Amino acid sequence: MSKLKTSFFCQNCGTQYSKWQGQCNACKQWNTIVEEVIQKEEKQAWKPASADTKKAARPLKINEIDAGGEIRLDTGDGELNRVLGGGLVPGSLTLLGGEPGIGKSTLLLQISLKLPYRTLYVSGEESQKQIKMRAERITPSAENCYILTETKTQNIFRQIGDIDPEVVIIDSIQTLHSDYIESSAGSISQIRETTAELIKFAKETNVPVILIGHITKDGSIAGPKILEHMVDTVLQFEGDRNHVYRILRSLKNRFGSTAELGIYEMLGSGLREVANPSEILISHKDEEMSGTAIATTMEGMRPLMVEIQALVSSAVYGTPQRSTTGYNAKRLNMVLAVLEKRAGFRLGAKDVFLNITGGINVDDPAIDLAVVAAILSSNEDIPVSKDFCFAGEIGLSGEIRPVNRVDQRILEAEKLGFSTIFVSKYNKISLKNTLIDIRLVAKIEDVASHLFG
């Protein structure tokens, strides 16, 4: 056997060095460089039966390549299908990341139990009995799902050869290890090797593989970035443990848009798809209260209605407080400065607290107009009608700027029963014969006069 070779890798960014040093030149982190074994035996973990007779690839002109209809596997989950771009692509490698306990394993086990395809669920973290207990809580019976508790890739591929699955799910990639690398499981060398073996298997057999990945303290996928570069799709499963909703985002997708978003509700029986997110993002109350306004926002191609809550009160401690939840604090300061300078509202000596209900974080500038309406409503102590909603960006001169996809926002508001929507007069609206009243406003003063007379 040849002599083992070692090299030095940064555990934060994966950069390789020939010798140890204190600081990584790439990511500027200190004490992240460790020595790892990189020499491996000249063997193949995955070798298809037809490997000896495989034809060599040859170049083709781009107009000679057959771009026939793309085949996708339906996962049986509408939200996951939307985020993936229509379903699982055969031969693709998908990485799902998220905080511990957020529901990654529950989501993939739930999907593997519903899939109409022969599925192998490989777990390196739980026993078969533990998985069975969770599976009975989610779906009492499933005929196509096989459970394997194994961490060695050589044994996993041996079982794959026996079962011949159509979908493979790995929970998680950080627990796998290969005999051909002598470093410990979860190290950069092992992650690189085991992922490369799974990529080779997926591409040569056309079987889609889904991996679960751990994340670091700062929220990025552990591995580190090397794992995201190797796979085809990276999904982020996020949410707040204090809320029942979970959001599935696409951070990278070679087969679809990265702007899509899926929403789930965590229940005792598993994760429920939320077809109408407004049901969990808008609170239900019997009477109208001041300081609340409804905004229309876009997450990818999906319009959402979110509730903005504001509380304006006299500053008790001399220095006014500015506190936000789910909204950019610097943008709130900008909006307050515009209200003070351009619209004449004296808010400089008042505390302002802003909250987006449901615990969701929104970066869409189109919610600025609803933020202004909620703040003015709380300041005047006059409620905004619950049938009103808003879609507009606030400019530094106090004007209401147009927003993108305004037609979709208007149709969503109409579908949910709102009677009036406030949008910028500079928006080009192509809709005709709508039941909702579209009010065009140019400045903050126009909105204030409409709402508070």
GIPE-V582131 format. One record per backbone hydrogen bond with DSSP energy under -0.5 kcal/mol. NH is the residue of the N-H (numbers start at 1). CO is the residue of the C=O. If there is no record, write none. Layout:
# GIPE-V582131
NH | CO
NH | CO
This chain:
# GIPE-V582131
7 | 36
8 | 17
9 | 34
10 | 15
11 | 9
11 | 32
14 | 10
17 | 8
24 | 29
28 | 24
31 | 22
34 | 9
34 | 32
36 | 7
38 | 5
39 | 5
43 | 41
47 | 45
51 | 48
53 | 50
54 | 51
64 | 61
65 | 61
65 | 62
67 | 65
73 | 88
74 | 72
78 | 76
81 | 77
82 | 78
83 | 79
84 | 80
85 | 81
86 | 81
87 | 81
88 | 73
90 | 71
92 | 89
94 | 209
95 | 233
96 | 211
97 | 95
97 | 235
98 | 213
99 | 237
102 | 99
107 | 103
108 | 104
109 | 105
110 | 106
111 | 107
112 | 108
113 | 109
114 | 110
115 | 111
119 | 117
119 | 144
120 | 167
121 | 119
121 | 146
122 | 120
122 | 169
123 | 121
123 | 148
124 | 171
125 | 171
131 | 127
132 | 128
133 | 129
134 | 130
135 | 131
136 | 132
137 | 133
138 | 134
139 | 135
146 | 119
146 | 144
148 | 121
150 | 123
150 | 148
153 | 151
153 | 177
156 | 152
157 | 153
158 | 154
159 | 155
160 | 156
161 | 157
162 | 158
163 | 159
164 | 160
166 | 118
167 | 118
168 | 208
169 | 120
170 | 210
171 | 122
172 | 212
173 | 212
175 | 172
176 | 173
177 | 151
181 | 178
186 | 176
187 | 184
191 | 187
192 | 188
193 | 189
194 | 190
195 | 191
196 | 192
197 | 193
198 | 194
199 | 195
200 | 196
201 | 197
202 | 198
203 | 199
204 | 200
205 | 201
206 | 202
207 | 202
208 | 166
208 | 206
209 | 92
210 | 168
211 | 94
212 | 170
213 | 96
216 | 220
219 | 216
222 | 214
227 | 224
228 | 224
229 | 225
230 | 226
231 | 227
232 | 93
233 | 93
234 | 252
235 | 95
236 | 249
237 | 97
237 | 235
238 | 236
238 | 247
240 | 245
243 | 240
246 | 264
247 | 238
248 | 262
249 | 236
249 | 247
250 | 260
251 | 234
251 | 249
252 | 234
254 | 232
256 | 253
262 | 248
264 | 246
265 | 272
266 | 244
267 | 265
267 | 270
270 | 267
272 | 265
274 | 263
275 | 273
277 | 275
279 | 276
280 | 277
281 | 277
282 | 278
283 | 281
285 | 283
292 | 289
293 | 308
294 | 388
295 | 306
296 | 390
297 | 295
297 | 304
299 | 302
300 | 298
302 | 299
303 | 301
304 | 297
306 | 295
306 | 304
307 | 281
308 | 293
309 | 355
310 | 291
311 | 353
313 | 351
315 | 349
319 | 317
320 | 318
323 | 352
325 | 354
332 | 328
333 | 329
334 | 330
335 | 331
336 | 332
337 | 333
338 | 334
339 | 335
340 | 336
341 | 337
342 | 338
343 | 338
345 | 339
346 | 344
347 | 345
350 | 347
351 | 313
352 | 321
353 | 311
354 | 323
355 | 309
356 | 325
357 | 307
357 | 355
359 | 356
360 | 357
362 | 326
367 | 364
368 | 365
369 | 392
371 | 367
372 | 368
373 | 369
374 | 370
375 | 371
376 | 372
377 | 373
378 | 374
379 | 375
380 | 376
381 | 377
382 | 377
384 | 289
388 | 385
389 | 420
390 | 294
391 | 422
392 | 366
393 | 401
395 | 393
395 | 399
398 | 395
400 | 442
401 | 393
401 | 399
406 | 403
409 | 405
410 | 406
411 | 407
412 | 408
413 | 409
414 | 410
415 | 411
416 | 412
417 | 414
418 | 413
419 | 387
420 | 387
421 | 437
422 | 389
423 | 421
423 | 439
424 | 391
425 | 441
427 | 424
429 | 427
430 | 428
437 | 419
438 | 436
439 | 421
439 | 437
440 | 438
441 | 423
441 | 439
444 | 398
446 | 443
447 | 443
448 | 444
449 | 445
450 | 446
451 | 447
452 | 448
453 | 449
